[in-house]
Amino acid sequence: MHEVVNADYKATEYDPMRLAQPITEAEKKAAPGRVRLGPDWFAFAGNWMTEWERTGDAKWRDKILAGVDSLAKMPLGLRSGKNLVYGYDPATGRLFQLSTEVGEYNLATIMGGGEVVFELNDMLNDARWDRLWLQFCRLYQTPRGVSAEQMKALIAKDTATGTEGADGAFLGTAQGGPRTAAYAYLKTKNPVFAKRAIEMAFGRRNTGLIEIRPVTGPDVLNPGEENPFVGTNGAAQSGLNAIEVLDMCADQLPTDLPPPGDSGNEGPARPGAAQGRPAAAGQGG
């Protein structure tokens, strides 16, 4: 990990969004480089966090805090800018807002960002960061029918109240949604957040179990079953969500088995599968 502690300097040589979101002339003048909240800045923060933990050198903590200070000054917090892309100066660790757009970016949390932050929170113990991250988790995704201006107003209001989105409407349905909803429950104890986290993590539609088909004959060495829609990403994300939701929402997990043939969500039950929450969690991983 020591060898990558200064990997953030490469962001000035290779823009991570150079193809997906080409840099503008105005953005070139704003900062030496550009990064996304995640995977980029979260990955850098993970490097600095590890170096700080191993060496005790507070300069790595301070580099994280430089980013925290920058984000805390942005009116939309972690939701600042298209695809959560910021200007970045590796010499100072500062981030710069590049647009006033309300941003969303699923990769921010699902490529290790969530796991880095869950560990970082206890180490950093910074009230500004705790507020920013909890707001991000509660207002993770803009629902259909909510305009950009409405979302801006909601985030602005939440900056003052810290309680918006209590109905769970903004928790999202993306792969990072279950773990961020679970974190929101862990910190607020609002059961709505736990309910949504559990539904998203273990609902049949979200664990990829809605289509199971037998595989026999010359296609396989041994007859079995498969889901043609589950791939590497789905397996990885459902596994991480299962681990994190089971931990953070432990006191809200169902204790009663559903009726036979009922997975707790829409879709046919898998033939021969054990019923109830433990089976759903295991199959999801």
N, C-alpha and C positions, 0 to 999 in steps of 0.2 A: 504494500500500500504506500510505503514511503516514496516509491518511484513515481507515483502518479499524483503526488500532493500538489504539484504545480501544473497539472494537466489543463487547468482553466486557461492558461496562456494560449493554448492552441485555438481557442475560440476566436482569436484575432487573426488567425491564419486560415482557418476552415470554418466558415459560418455554418452552423448545424442546420439552418433553414434556407441555405442558398438556392436549393432547387424548389422546395415546397412553397417558400414565401420569399422570393428574391428581395434583397435589400434595396431600399430607396436611397436617393441622394441625401435626403434629409436625415435618414437614419445613420448614414455613414458619418455625418457630422456630429451626431449625438453622443457617440461613444466609440472606443476602439474596436469593439466587437458586439455580437449579439448572442444571447443564449435564451433558451426556454426555461421556464420555472423548473420543469422536469421533462426529460431525463437530465438536462444539462446542469442547472444550478444545484439541484438536489444531489446529483452525483458528486459535484465538486464539494458540496457541504459534507457529504459522507466521507470524502477523502480527508478534509480538514478535521472533522470530528474524530476520526481515527487517529490522526497525527497528534491532536491535542490530548486524546486519552492516553496515548502511548508515551508521549514525551513530557506532558504537563506544561508545554509551552503555550501560553495564553494568546500568542499572536494568531494561532489558528482559530481559536474561539472568536477573536476579534474580527477575523475576516468573515466569519459567518455573521457576526453581529452587524458588520457593515452592510451586508445584504438585507438583513432584517430591518435595519434603520431605513434603508432605501424603500423597501416594500411598505413599511409603516407610514411613509409619507405619501404614498400613492392613494388617491381617493377610492380606488376600487380594490385596494389590497392585492391579494394573490390573483384576483380575477382581472388584473390590469393588462389590456392590450390583446390584439388578435393572436390567437393560439398561445397566449401567455408568453410572448416573446418580448424580451427587454434588451435595452442596450447594456453593455457590460464593460467594465474596466478592471482587468485582472490585477493591475498594480495596486488598486485601492480596495477591490472587492465590491465596489458600488454598482448598483443596478439603476437603470434609467427608464422611465416610462416613455414608450415610443408612440402610443396612440391612446385615445380616450375610449376605445371600444371595450365592451365587456367581453372578456375572453374565456374560452373553454379549451381544454386540451387533455384528452383521455390519457395520453402517455405520461402526463405529469406524475400520476400516482401509480400506474400499473407496472412500470419498469423499475421497481425498487424504490421509487420516491416515497411512497407511503411508509415502507419499512424503515427507511433512513430517518424520516421525520418522527416516527413513533419512538425511536431510540434517542433521537436528538432532543426531544422535548424535555425529558427528565434531566439530561445533562446541561442543557442551556439554561433552563429555569428563568426564562425571560417573559414577562407579562405581555409585552407587545407581540412577541411571536406566538404565544399561546392564544391570544385573541385572534390574530390573523389566521392561524391554522384552523381553529375551531369555526370561525366564520366560513372559511373555505369548505369545511366538511358539511356544515349545515346548509350552505347555499352553493352546493357543488355543481349544479346543472340548471340551466334556464329551461323551464318547462315550455311545451308548446302553448302558444296563445299569450305568452308573456313577452312583451316587446323589450328591445334593448334599453329604451328609456325607462321603462318600468323596473327593469332589473337594476339599472343604475340607482334609481330612487330607493329601491329596497336595500341595496348594499349601503348606501349613504345612511339610511335610517338605522340599519343594523350596527353601523359603526358607533352610533350613539346608544342604542338599546342593548345590542348583543343578544337579542332574543328572537329575531325574525326567523321565519321558516319553521316554526314549532309544529306545524301540521305535517311536516315531512314532504311537502310538495316539491322541494328543491334539492332533494337528495340524489336524484338522478337514477338512471338505469344502466349506465355504462359499467364496464368491468371493475372500475375502481370504486363504484358506488357502495358496495357492501361494507368495505373496510372503513371508508370515511363516515358512513352512517353509523357504524358500530362505535367509532371513536366519539362521534357526537353524542351517542347515548352514554358512553363511559364518563364523559365530562358533565353532561347535563342531567342524566338520569331520566330524561324524557322517554317514556316507553314507546312512543311513536317511532323514534329513531331506531330502537332495537327491533321493533316489529318489521320495519322496512328492511333493515339489514339482514334479518333472518330470512325474510321472503326472497330477497334478491340473491342471497348466497345459496339457499337450499331449495328454492322453488324449482319444480321440475323443468320449467322453461329455461331456467338460468343455469342449471347443472348439465344441460345438454342431454337429458334422458328422454326427451319426448319422442325420439325415433330410434327404436331398437329393432334390429333385424337379424335373423339367423344367417350364419355363413357356413356352408357345407360344401362337399364335393371337392373338385380339384383346386379350388381357390385357397384352401387352408390345409394344414397338416391334421388338425383336429377340429371337429365341428364346434361352433361357438356362436356368440352373439357380438354384434358391433354396432356402433353408432357412427354413421357416415359423416356426421356434422361436427364431431369432436376432434379437435386437432391439438397441436402442442400448446398454442396460446390458451385455448379454453381449459385444458387440463391444468396448466400452470396457474392460471388466474383463479379457477374454482378451488384449487388446493390452498392457495394463499388466503383467499376469502374465508374458507372453512376454518383454517387455523385461527385467524384473527377475530372473526365473528364469534366463534365458540368461546374464545377467551374474554373478549370485551363485553359480550352480552350474556355471559354465563348465567346470570340470575334471571334472565328473561326467556331462556330456552323452554320450549314446550315440554311438559312432563307426561302428557297423555299420548298414547299411540293413536294414530288416525284409524278410521274404520278400514277393514281389509279392502285392498284395491285403491285406496285413496292415498296419494303421495303428499297431500297437503297443498297441492296446487293443480292446475289443469294438466291434462295429459294422461295417457294410459300408464298403468303400473307396469313395471318391468317384470316379465314372467320369472317366478322363482326367487325374486328379490325379497329380502326381509323388509318388513314394513316399519315405518317410524323414523324419527329424526336421525338416529345413529346410522341407519342404512343410507339415508339421503346424503349425510355428510361424507361418508366414506366413498360413495359413488361420485360425489362432486369432485373429489381430489384425484 
